[in-house]
Amino acid sequence: MDVQMPEMDGIVATRLIRAGSLGAEVARVPILGVSAGALQEEMERGLAAGMDEFLTKPYRARVLLEAVERLAGRVGEPEA
């Protein structure tokens, strides 16, 4: 979820998803927040809104894969 999207930012979108506004079946979907802003405050806002993980851009592919695997519940080394 990009934090700085046009019309509705990722913080608002995450809050709506977590509140069940889009349906109960998506209320607990894993949300990985991403932002070009490296401010600690922005990360804290995203996590407080219900994001499960938060990365700042630019990020390395390995860091992204590790975050996705954590959210998917996998354990161990990421596959190539």
Biopython code that builds the backbone (N, CA, C, O; Angstrom):
import numpy as np
from Bio.PDB.StructureBuilder import StructureBuilder

atoms = [
    (1, "MET", "N", (0.858, -1.162, 0.000)),
    (1, "MET", "CA", (0.000, 0.000, 0.000)),
    (1, "MET", "C", (0.903, 1.223, 0.000)),
    (1, "MET", "O", (1.657, 1.446, 0.947)),
    (2, "ASP", "N", (0.826, 2.009, -1.058)),
    (2, "ASP", "CA", (1.610, 3.231, -1.114)),
    (2, "ASP", "C", (0.952, 4.265, -0.206)),
    (2, "ASP", "O", (-0.250, 4.511, -0.298)),
    (3, "VAL", "N", (1.740, 4.859, 0.660)),
    (3, "VAL", "CA", (1.204, 5.827, 1.618)),
    (3, "VAL", "C", (0.754, 7.100, 0.918)),
    (3, "VAL", "O", (-0.226, 7.718, 1.333)),
    (4, "GLN", "N", (1.450, 7.495, -0.129)),
    (4, "GLN", "CA", (1.163, 8.780, -0.777)),
    (4, "GLN", "C", (0.469, 8.588, -2.121)),
    (4, "GLN", "O", (1.031, 8.917, -3.166)),
    (5, "MET", "N", (-0.737, 8.063, -2.095)),
    (5, "MET", "CA", (-1.519, 7.875, -3.312)),
    (5, "MET", "C", (-2.395, 9.101, -3.542)),
    (5, "MET", "O", (-2.738, 9.797, -2.586)),
    (6, "PRO", "N", (-2.763, 9.378, -4.796)),
    (6, "PRO", "CA", (-3.677, 10.492, -5.059)),
    (6, "PRO", "C", (-5.098, 10.148, -4.608)),
    (6, "PRO", "O", (-5.461, 8.975, -4.532)),
    (7, "GLU", "N", (-5.872, 11.139, -4.319)),
    (7, "GLU", "CA", (-7.276, 11.041, -3.908)),
    (7, "GLU", "C", (-7.460, 10.451, -2.513)),
    (7, "GLU", "O", (-8.067, 11.095, -1.657)),
    (8, "MET", "N", (-6.961, 9.261, -2.265)),
    (8, "MET", "CA", (-7.060, 8.663, -0.933)),
    (8, "MET", "C", (-5.691, 8.103, -0.582)),
    (8, "MET", "O", (-5.184, 7.216, -1.270)),
    (9, "ASP", "N", (-5.088, 8.618, 0.488)),
    (9, "ASP", "CA", (-3.756, 8.122, 0.819)),
    (9, "ASP", "C", (-3.826, 6.733, 1.458)),
    (9, "ASP", "O", (-4.897, 6.267, 1.848)),
    (10, "GLY", "N", (-2.683, 6.094, 1.555)),
    (10, "GLY", "CA", (-2.619, 4.733, 2.065)),
    (10, "GLY", "C", (-3.025, 4.595, 3.518)),
    (10, "GLY", "O", (-3.497, 3.536, 3.930)),
    (11, "ILE", "N", (-2.849, 5.648, 4.301)),
    (11, "ILE", "CA", (-3.259, 5.620, 5.715)),
    (11, "ILE", "C", (-4.783, 5.502, 5.801)),
    (11, "ILE", "O", (-5.310, 4.663, 6.532)),
    (12, "VAL", "N", (-5.476, 6.347, 5.051)),
    (12, "VAL", "CA", (-6.945, 6.320, 5.050)),
    (12, "VAL", "C", (-7.446, 4.991, 4.488)),
    (12, "VAL", "O", (-8.363, 4.387, 5.044)),
    (13, "ALA", "N", (-6.849, 4.539, 3.393)),
    (13, "ALA", "CA", (-7.268, 3.271, 2.791)),
    (13, "ALA", "C", (-7.076, 2.112, 3.776)),
    (13, "ALA", "O", (-7.937, 1.239, 3.884)),
    (14, "THR", "N", (-5.960, 2.106, 4.484)),
    (14, "THR", "CA", (-5.709, 1.052, 5.470)),
    (14, "THR", "C", (-6.745, 1.086, 6.582)),
    (14, "THR", "O", (-7.255, 0.043, 6.992)),
    (15, "ARG", "N", (-7.057, 2.273, 7.068)),
    (15, "ARG", "CA", (-8.082, 2.383, 8.126)),
    (15, "ARG", "C", (-9.433, 1.845, 7.656)),
    (15, "ARG", "O", (-10.126, 1.159, 8.407)),
    (16, "LEU", "N", (-9.805, 2.155, 6.418)),
    (16, "LEU", "CA", (-11.075, 1.665, 5.879)),
    (16, "LEU", "C", (-11.074, 0.144, 5.758)),
    (16, "LEU", "O", (-12.065, -0.513, 6.076)),
    (17, "ILE", "N", (-9.960, -0.405, 5.298)),
    (17, "ILE", "CA", (-9.860, -1.867, 5.180)),
    (17, "ILE", "C", (-9.981, -2.501, 6.561)),
    (17, "ILE", "O", (-10.753, -3.443, 6.746)),
    (18, "ARG", "N", (-9.231, -1.997, 7.520)),
    (18, "ARG", "CA", (-9.237, -2.575, 8.869)),
    (18, "ARG", "C", (-10.593, -2.420, 9.557)),
    (18, "ARG", "O", (-10.965, -3.250, 10.385)),
    (19, "ALA", "N", (-11.327, -1.370, 9.222)),
    (19, "ALA", "CA", (-12.649, -1.156, 9.824)),
    (19, "ALA", "C", (-13.706, -2.068, 9.217)),
    (19, "ALA", "O", (-14.838, -2.111, 9.698)),
    (20, "GLY", "N", (-13.346, -2.795, 8.166)),
    (20, "GLY", "CA", (-14.314, -3.680, 7.516)),
    (20, "GLY", "C", (-15.194, -2.957, 6.524)),
    (20, "GLY", "O", (-16.189, -3.516, 6.062)),
    (21, "SER", "N", (-14.851, -1.727, 6.183)),
    (21, "SER", "CA", (-15.669, -0.934, 5.262)),
    (21, "SER", "C", (-15.740, -1.533, 3.866)),
    (21, "SER", "O", (-16.667, -1.233, 3.113)),
    (22, "LEU", "N", (-14.786, -2.367, 3.514)),
    (22, "LEU", "CA", (-14.764, -2.981, 2.192)),
    (22, "LEU", "C", (-15.211, -4.436, 2.232)),
    (22, "LEU", "O", (-15.110, -5.150, 1.234)),
    (23, "GLY", "N", (-15.702, -4.872, 3.377)),
    (23, "GLY", "CA", (-16.163, -6.242, 3.539)),
    (23, "GLY", "C", (-15.299, -7.001, 4.527)),
    (23, "GLY", "O", (-14.086, -6.797, 4.586)),
    (24, "ALA", "N", (-15.910, -7.859, 5.286)),
    (24, "ALA", "CA", (-15.210, -8.601, 6.327)),
    (24, "ALA", "C", (-14.117, -9.491, 5.766)),
    (24, "ALA", "O", (-13.121, -9.752, 6.441)),
    (25, "GLU", "N", (-14.293, -9.966, 4.520)),
    (25, "GLU", "CA", (-13.309, -10.885, 3.953)),
    (25, "GLU", "C", (-11.965, -10.217, 3.674)),
    (25, "GLU", "O", (-10.957, -10.911, 3.549)),
    (26, "VAL", "N", (-11.925, -8.902, 3.574)),
    (26, "VAL", "CA", (-10.651, -8.216, 3.341)),
    (26, "VAL", "C", (-10.151, -7.462, 4.576)),
    (26, "VAL", "O", (-9.080, -6.857, 4.538)),
    (27, "ALA", "N", (-10.902, -7.495, 5.647)),
    (27, "ALA", "CA", (-10.547, -6.724, 6.833)),
    (27, "ALA", "C", (-9.213, -7.151, 7.433)),
    (27, "ALA", "O", (-8.551, -6.336, 8.074)),
    (28, "ARG", "N", (-8.796, -8.400, 7.247)),
    (28, "ARG", "CA", (-7.524, -8.856, 7.830)),
    (28, "ARG", "C", (-6.489, -9.201, 6.771)),
    (28, "ARG", "O", (-5.537, -9.924, 7.065)),
    (29, "VAL", "N", (-6.647, -8.711, 5.559)),
    (29, "VAL", "CA", (-5.644, -8.930, 4.526)),
    (29, "VAL", "C", (-4.333, -8.267, 4.979)),
    (29, "VAL", "O", (-4.367, -7.159, 5.515)),
    (30, "PRO", "N", (-3.189, -8.916, 4.777)),
    (30, "PRO", "CA", (-1.927, -8.292, 5.174)),
    (30, "PRO", "C", (-1.672, -7.016, 4.366)),
    (30, "PRO", "O", (-1.898, -6.983, 3.157)),
    (31, "ILE", "N", (-1.209, -5.993, 5.032)),
    (31, "ILE", "CA", (-0.925, -4.724, 4.360)),
    (31, "ILE", "C", (0.527, -4.345, 4.616)),
    (31, "ILE", "O", (0.960, -4.207, 5.760)),
    (32, "LEU", "N", (1.266, -4.180, 3.524)),
    (32, "LEU", "CA", (2.649, -3.752, 3.560)),
    (32, "LEU", "C", (2.689, -2.315, 3.059)),
    (32, "LEU", "O", (2.469, -2.063, 1.874)),
    (33, "GLY", "N", (2.968, -1.378, 3.950)),
    (33, "GLY", "CA", (3.028, 0.021, 3.575)),
    (33, "GLY", "C", (4.378, 0.377, 2.982)),
    (33, "GLY", "O", (5.411, -0.104, 3.449)),
    (34, "VAL", "N", (4.375, 1.216, 1.956)),
    (34, "VAL", "CA", (5.612, 1.704, 1.358)),
    (34, "VAL", "C", (5.505, 3.213, 1.151)),
    (34, "VAL", "O", (4.438, 3.744, 0.844)),
    (35, "SER", "N", (6.637, 3.883, 1.326)),
    (35, "SER", "CA", (6.651, 5.326, 1.160)),
    (35, "SER", "C", (8.050, 5.805, 0.808)),
    (35, "SER", "O", (9.047, 5.228, 1.243)),
    (36, "ALA", "N", (8.110, 6.858, 0.022)),
    (36, "ALA", "CA", (9.394, 7.490, -0.283)),
    (36, "ALA", "C", (9.835, 8.354, 0.892)),
    (36, "ALA", "O", (11.017, 8.675, 1.019)),
    (37, "GLY", "N", (8.902, 8.726, 1.741)),
    (37, "GLY", "CA", (9.233, 9.519, 2.917)),
    (37, "GLY", "C", (9.862, 8.642, 3.982)),
    (37, "GLY", "O", (9.286, 7.629, 4.379)),
    (38, "ALA", "N", (11.026, 9.023, 4.439)),
    (38, "ALA", "CA", (11.732, 8.196, 5.419)),
    (38, "ALA", "C", (11.501, 8.686, 6.848)),
    (38, "ALA", "O", (12.296, 8.400, 7.743)),
    (39, "LEU", "N", (10.433, 9.410, 7.053)),
    (39, "LEU", "CA", (10.157, 9.943, 8.384)),
    (39, "LEU", "C", (9.605, 8.863, 9.307)),
    (39, "LEU", "O", (8.711, 8.105, 8.934)),
    (40, "GLN", "N", (10.141, 8.809, 10.492)),
    (40, "GLN", "CA", (9.667, 7.857, 11.509)),
    (40, "GLN", "C", (8.182, 8.076, 11.791)),
    (40, "GLN", "O", (7.435, 7.122, 12.005)),
    (41, "GLU", "N", (7.766, 9.333, 11.788)),
    (41, "GLU", "CA", (6.361, 9.669, 12.057)),
    (41, "GLU", "C", (5.429, 9.036, 11.027)),
    (41, "GLU", "O", (4.349, 8.558, 11.376)),
    (42, "GLU", "N", (5.840, 9.032, 9.766)),
    (42, "GLU", "CA", (5.007, 8.444, 8.722)),
    (42, "GLU", "C", (4.880, 6.929, 8.923)),
    (42, "GLU", "O", (3.797, 6.366, 8.758)),
    (43, "MET", "N", (5.979, 6.281, 9.275)),
    (43, "MET", "CA", (5.935, 4.855, 9.551)),
    (43, "MET", "C", (5.027, 4.569, 10.745)),
    (43, "MET", "O", (4.222, 3.638, 10.698)),
    (44, "GLU", "N", (5.144, 5.341, 11.791)),
    (44, "GLU", "CA", (4.304, 5.153, 12.982)),
    (44, "GLU", "C", (2.832, 5.345, 12.654)),
    (44, "GLU", "O", (1.987, 4.603, 13.155)),
    (45, "ARG", "N", (2.511, 6.333, 11.816)),
    (45, "ARG", "CA", (1.118, 6.558, 11.407)),
    (45, "ARG", "C", (0.575, 5.357, 10.631)),
    (45, "ARG", "O", (-0.565, 4.939, 10.834)),
    (46, "GLY", "N", (1.402, 4.810, 9.743)),
    (46, "GLY", "CA", (0.979, 3.650, 8.960)),
    (46, "GLY", "C", (0.724, 2.431, 9.831)),
    (46, "GLY", "O", (-0.290, 1.748, 9.682)),
    (47, "LEU", "N", (1.643, 2.169, 10.731)),
    (47, "LEU", "CA", (1.480, 1.018, 11.623)),
    (47, "LEU", "C", (0.287, 1.218, 12.558)),
    (47, "LEU", "O", (-0.450, 0.271, 12.836)),
    (48, "ALA", "N", (0.095, 2.439, 13.041)),
    (48, "ALA", "CA", (-1.047, 2.728, 13.910)),
    (48, "ALA", "C", (-2.372, 2.573, 13.160)),
    (48, "ALA", "O", (-3.387, 2.221, 13.761)),
    (49, "ALA", "N", (-2.365, 2.832, 11.858)),
    (49, "ALA", "CA", (-3.582, 2.689, 11.047)),
    (49, "ALA", "C", (-3.918, 1.229, 10.784)),
    (49, "ALA", "O", (-5.038, 0.905, 10.387)),
    (50, "GLY", "N", (-2.932, 0.334, 11.008)),
    (50, "GLY", "CA", (-3.194, -1.087, 10.822)),
    (50, "GLY", "C", (-2.299, -1.779, 9.820)),
    (50, "GLY", "O", (-2.495, -2.960, 9.531)),
    (51, "MET", "N", (-1.302, -1.059, 9.273)),
    (51, "MET", "CA", (-0.361, -1.723, 8.374)),
    (51, "MET", "C", (0.440, -2.741, 9.174)),
    (51, "MET", "O", (0.776, -2.508, 10.335)),
    (52, "ASP", "N", (0.738, -3.861, 8.548)),
    (52, "ASP", "CA", (1.467, -4.919, 9.231)),
    (52, "ASP", "C", (2.975, -4.747, 9.143)),
    (52, "ASP", "O", (3.701, -5.148, 10.053)),
    (53, "GLU", "N", (3.436, -4.170, 8.082)),
    (53, "GLU", "CA", (4.856, -3.914, 7.842)),
    (53, "GLU", "C", (4.950, -2.557, 7.146)),
    (53, "GLU", "O", (3.966, -2.046, 6.609)),
    (54, "PHE", "N", (6.148, -1.989, 7.167)),
    (54, "PHE", "CA", (6.335, -0.692, 6.527)),
    (54, "PHE", "C", (7.754, -0.618, 5.983)),
    (54, "PHE", "O", (8.714, -0.853, 6.717)),
    (55, "LEU", "N", (7.894, -0.293, 4.703)),
    (55, "LEU", "CA", (9.194, -0.123, 4.065)),
    (55, "LEU", "C", (9.302, 1.280, 3.487)),
    (55, "LEU", "O", (8.315, 1.859, 3.033)),
    (56, "THR", "N", (10.516, 1.816, 3.513)),
    (56, "THR", "CA", (10.757, 3.094, 2.849)),
    (56, "THR", "C", (11.478, 2.841, 1.535)),
    (56, "THR", "O", (12.348, 1.976, 1.436)),
    (57, "LYS", "N", (11.096, 3.616, 0.533)),
    (57, "LYS", "CA", (11.713, 3.505, -0.788)),
    (57, "LYS", "C", (12.958, 4.384, -0.820)),
    (57, "LYS", "O", (12.976, 5.427, -0.165)),
    (58, "PRO", "N", (13.973, 4.013, -1.537)),
    (58, "PRO", "CA", (14.085, 2.752, -2.265)),
    (58, "PRO", "C", (14.435, 1.630, -1.306)),
    (58, "PRO", "O", (15.111, 1.855, -0.302)),
    (59, "TYR", "N", (13.984, 0.440, -1.605)),
    (59, "TYR", "CA", (14.299, -0.713, -0.772)),
    (59, "TYR", "C", (14.907, -1.792, -1.656)),
    (59, "TYR", "O", (14.688, -1.821, -2.867)),
    (60, "ARG", "N", (15.653, -2.654, -1.048)),
    (60, "ARG", "CA", (16.283, -3.765, -1.773)),
    (60, "ARG", "C", (15.262, -4.886, -1.950)),
    (60, "ARG", "O", (14.384, -5.087, -1.111)),
    (61, "ALA", "N", (15.397, -5.605, -3.049)),
    (61, "ALA", "CA", (14.470, -6.702, -3.351)),
    (61, "ALA", "C", (14.431, -7.712, -2.207)),
    (61, "ALA", "O", (13.362, -8.223, -1.876)),
    (62, "ARG", "N", (15.563, -8.003, -1.609)),
    (62, "ARG", "CA", (15.621, -8.983, -0.515)),
    (62, "ARG", "C", (14.782, -8.512, 0.681)),
    (62, "ARG", "O", (14.083, -9.309, 1.306)),
    (63, "VAL", "N", (14.855, -7.234, 0.986)),
    (63, "VAL", "CA", (14.080, -6.681, 2.102)),
    (63, "VAL", "C", (12.583, -6.816, 1.815)),
    (63, "VAL", "O", (11.809, -7.184, 2.698)),
    (64, "LEU", "N", (12.185, -6.521, 0.595)),
    (64, "LEU", "CA", (10.779, -6.668, 0.206)),
    (64, "LEU", "C", (10.347, -8.128, 0.291)),
    (64, "LEU", "O", (9.288, -8.428, 0.843)),
    (65, "LEU", "N", (11.151, -9.032, -0.247)),
    (65, "LEU", "CA", (10.805, -10.453, -0.197)),
    (65, "LEU", "C", (10.687, -10.963, 1.231)),
    (65, "LEU", "O", (9.785, -11.741, 1.540)),
    (66, "GLU", "N", (11.582, -10.535, 2.093)),
    (66, "GLU", "CA", (11.521, -10.962, 3.500)),
    (66, "GLU", "C", (10.244, -10.462, 4.163)),
    (66, "GLU", "O", (9.616, -11.194, 4.928)),
    (67, "ALA", "N", (9.857, -9.227, 3.877)),
    (67, "ALA", "CA", (8.624, -8.681, 4.454)),
    (67, "ALA", "C", (7.405, -9.438, 3.944)),
    (67, "ALA", "O", (6.503, -9.759, 4.718)),
    (68, "VAL", "N", (7.374, -9.722, 2.654)),
    (68, "VAL", "CA", (6.244, -10.458, 2.078)),
    (68, "VAL", "C", (6.170, -11.865, 2.666)),
    (68, "VAL", "O", (5.082, -12.358, 2.962)),
    (69, "GLU", "N", (7.315, -12.506, 2.834)),
    (69, "GLU", "CA", (7.309, -13.848, 3.413)),
    (69, "GLU", "C", (6.837, -13.830, 4.865)),
    (69, "GLU", "O", (6.114, -14.732, 5.286)),
    (70, "ARG", "N", (7.235, -12.819, 5.632)),
    (70, "ARG", "CA", (6.730, -12.711, 7.014)),
    (70, "ARG", "C", (5.215, -12.573, 7.000)),
    (70, "ARG", "O", (4.521, -13.217, 7.788)),
    (71, "LEU", "N", (4.704, -11.737, 6.111)),
    (71, "LEU", "CA", (3.259, -11.523, 6.042)),
    (71, "LEU", "C", (2.532, -12.768, 5.559)),
    (71, "LEU", "O", (1.379, -13.001, 5.922)),
    (72, "ALA", "N", (3.197, -13.558, 4.749)),
    (72, "ALA", "CA", (2.584, -14.788, 4.240)),
    (72, "ALA", "C", (2.724, -15.928, 5.234)),
    (72, "ALA", "O", (2.139, -16.994, 5.041)),
    (73, "GLY", "N", (3.496, -15.715, 6.300)),
    (73, "GLY", "CA", (3.631, -16.735, 7.324)),
    (73, "GLY", "C", (4.705, -17.765, 7.049)),
    (73, "GLY", "O", (4.754, -18.800, 7.714)),
    (74, "ARG", "N", (5.569, -17.500, 6.079)),
    (74, "ARG", "CA", (6.638, -18.437, 5.771)),
    (74, "ARG", "C", (7.808, -18.198, 6.705)),
    (74, "ARG", "O", (8.035, -17.083, 7.177)),
    (75, "VAL", "N", (8.535, -19.253, 6.957)),
    (75, "VAL", "CA", (9.702, -19.183, 7.831)),
    (75, "VAL", "C", (10.912, -19.660, 7.046)),
    (75, "VAL", "O", (10.800, -20.549, 6.202)),
    (76, "GLY", "N", (12.075, -19.069, 7.323)),
    (76, "GLY", "CA", (13.305, -19.531, 6.689)),
    (76, "GLY", "C", (13.790, -18.570, 5.630)),
    (76, "GLY", "O", (13.323, -17.436, 5.523)),
    (77, "GLU", "N", (14.746, -19.054, 4.847)),
    (77, "GLU", "CA", (15.358, -18.236, 3.817)),
    (77, "GLU", "C", (14.399, -18.004, 2.653)),
    (77, "GLU", "O", (13.687, -18.918, 2.239)),
    (78, "PRO", "N", (14.383, -16.787, 2.131)),
    (78, "PRO", "CA", (13.565, -16.537, 0.932)),
    (78, "PRO", "C", (14.101, -17.341, -0.236)),
    (78, "PRO", "O", (15.309, -17.536, -0.366)),
    (79, "GLU", "N", (13.191, -17.810, -1.088)),
    (79, "GLU", "CA", (13.618, -18.516, -2.278)),
    (79, "GLU", "C", (14.146, -17.515, -3.286)),
    (79, "GLU", "O", (13.738, -16.354, -3.287)),
    (80, "ALA", "N", (15.044, -17.957, -4.137)),
    (80, "ALA", "CA", (15.643, -17.071, -5.149)),
    (80, "ALA", "C", (14.589, -16.657, -6.167)),
    (80, "ALA", "O", (14.891, -15.913, -7.100)),
]
sb = StructureBuilder()
sb.init_structure("model")
sb.init_model(0)
sb.init_chain("A")
sb.init_seg("    ")
for serial, (resi, resn, name, xyz) in enumerate(atoms, 1):
    if name == "N":
        sb.init_residue(resn, " ", resi, " ")
    sb.init_atom(name, np.array(xyz, "f"), 0.0, 1.0, " ", f" {name:<3s}", serial, name[0])
structure = sb.get_structure()
